[in-house]
Amino acid sequence: DVSPRLSRAWPFYLAPGRDEFQAITDRLVSENTIEVPKRARGRGKKAMHVKDVAIRRGQGTASLGLNRYYVLIEGPRGDGTDDLIIEYKQARRSARLSIS
């Protein structure tokens, strides 16, 4: 059985889905002409493959209140022993850009 405390806290840790971060990762690689290293390619794949996403809230100083996402990238072996983690962080709009 799951404790009531954990049940209430669980939604706090849920992150957007893998598909959303797969699209973000693919776009990042494409728009910045990044050559994906062999160690970041899933078994038999030419690009990075997002396996899972976790969210972390309430961390940082200047970024307090913004989300951090930890994206698990499948490694070449496909067995979890060589997976990588990429950290994505939300950012605020620059104050300088807001001034007209």
C-alpha positions as CSV (number, residue, x, y, z in Angstrom):
1,D,0.0,0.0,0.0
2,V,1.1,3.5,-0.8
3,S,1.0,5.9,2.2
4,P,-1.4,8.9,1.9
5,R,1.6,11.3,2.3
6,L,3.3,9.7,-0.8
7,S,0.0,9.7,-2.7
8,R,-0.4,13.5,-2.2
9,A,3.3,14.2,-3.0
10,W,3.5,12.0,-6.1
11,P,2.1,14.5,-8.7
12,F,4.8,17.0,-7.6
13,Y,7.4,14.7,-9.2
14,L,5.6,13.9,-12.4
15,A,7.3,15.3,-15.5
16,P,6.1,15.8,-19.1
17,G,6.3,12.7,-21.2
18,R,9.1,11.1,-23.1
19,D,7.7,12.1,-26.4
20,E,7.8,15.8,-25.6
21,F,11.4,15.6,-24.5
22,Q,12.3,13.4,-27.5
23,A,11.1,16.2,-29.7
24,I,13.0,18.8,-27.7
25,T,16.2,16.8,-27.9
26,D,15.8,16.1,-31.6
27,R,15.2,19.8,-32.3
28,L,18.2,20.8,-30.1
29,V,20.5,18.4,-32.0
30,S,19.1,19.5,-35.4
31,E,19.1,23.2,-34.9
32,N,22.6,23.3,-33.5
33,T,24.1,20.8,-35.9
34,I,25.3,18.6,-33.0
35,E,27.0,15.4,-34.0
36,V,25.6,12.8,-31.5
37,P,28.5,10.8,-30.1
38,K,28.3,7.0,-30.3
39,R,28.0,6.7,-26.5
40,A,24.8,8.8,-26.7
41,R,23.1,6.7,-29.3
42,G,20.7,3.9,-28.3
43,R,21.5,0.5,-29.6
44,G,21.1,0.4,-33.4
45,K,20.0,4.1,-33.5
46,K,21.6,7.1,-35.2
47,A,20.1,9.7,-32.7
48,M,19.6,10.0,-29.0
49,H,16.7,8.0,-27.6
50,V,14.9,9.4,-24.5
51,K,14.0,6.5,-22.1
52,D,12.6,8.5,-19.2
53,V,12.2,11.9,-17.7
54,A,12.2,13.1,-14.1
55,I,11.5,16.5,-12.7
56,R,13.1,18.4,-9.8
57,R,11.5,21.4,-8.3
58,G,12.7,24.0,-5.8
59,Q,16.4,24.0,-6.6
60,G,18.8,26.7,-7.4
61,T,19.1,30.4,-6.4
62,A,18.4,32.5,-9.4
63,S,16.3,29.7,-10.8
64,L,14.2,29.2,-7.7
65,G,10.7,28.3,-8.6
66,L,11.7,27.0,-12.0
67,N,11.8,23.3,-13.0
68,R,14.8,21.1,-13.8
69,Y,14.3,18.0,-15.9
70,Y,16.6,15.0,-15.9
71,V,16.3,13.2,-19.2
72,L,17.6,9.6,-19.3
73,I,19.2,8.8,-22.7
74,E,19.6,5.2,-23.8
75,G,23.2,4.1,-24.2
76,P,24.6,1.8,-27.0
77,R,24.2,-1.4,-24.9
78,G,20.5,-0.9,-24.2
79,D,20.8,-2.6,-20.8
80,G,20.9,0.5,-18.6
81,T,24.6,0.2,-17.7
82,D,25.8,3.0,-20.1
83,D,22.8,5.4,-20.1
84,L,23.4,9.1,-19.9
85,I,21.5,11.9,-18.2
86,I,21.0,15.3,-19.7
87,E,19.7,18.2,-17.5
88,Y,17.3,20.6,-19.0
89,K,16.4,23.7,-17.0
90,Q,13.6,26.2,-17.4
91,A,14.8,29.8,-17.9
92,R,13.2,33.2,-17.3
93,R,13.0,35.8,-20.0
94,S,15.9,38.2,-19.7
95,A,15.1,41.5,-18.0
96,R,17.0,43.3,-20.7
97,L,14.8,41.8,-23.4
98,S,11.7,43.0,-21.6
99,I,12.6,46.7,-21.7
100,S,11.3,48.5,-24.8
